[in-house]
């Protein structure tokens, strides 16, 4: 079962994904084309990424520009993260608006975001595994990002562990 929980911003959908647990551990179903279509969700993944990060790691804010812009489906498989998206569509009334959701491995949340958003997450737990499915294959020439600290969001840290690449991203105001 996949259930739409809410749509906090245009192009952002919070989902409850399938998870089953027994004495052996847990089983997660992140995507099922039929179930997504039954919920009115138009998403067809072409690539899947999995990251493993420790506490205080911040990954983001990433997006892929046209012509290979990506919609993403994000799910926390292990640990606890703060998942954050920001609207980067200059023509949208929602430009610069942020949505954040805390995701744990046992809450079964998924976040489906349109290509109008840059995405990142901050790791609250010690061992965090995040899966994200993308509607387009990674394209290095279209890869882009926004500096995490330039969005209108109060992160739970001022000194995260962050890659050199992510530190070099331009500010959100650069897109205006």
Buried (B, 14 or more C-beta within 10 A) or exposed (E): EBEBBEEBBBBBBBBBBBBEEEEEEEEBBBBEEEBBEEBEBEBEBEEEEEBEBEBBBBBBBBBBBEEBBBBBBBBBBBBBBBBBBBBBBEEBEBBBBBBBBEBBBEEBBBBBBBBBBBBBBBBBBEEBBBBBBBBBEEEEEBBBBBBBBBBEBEBEEEEBBBEEEBEEBEEBEEBE
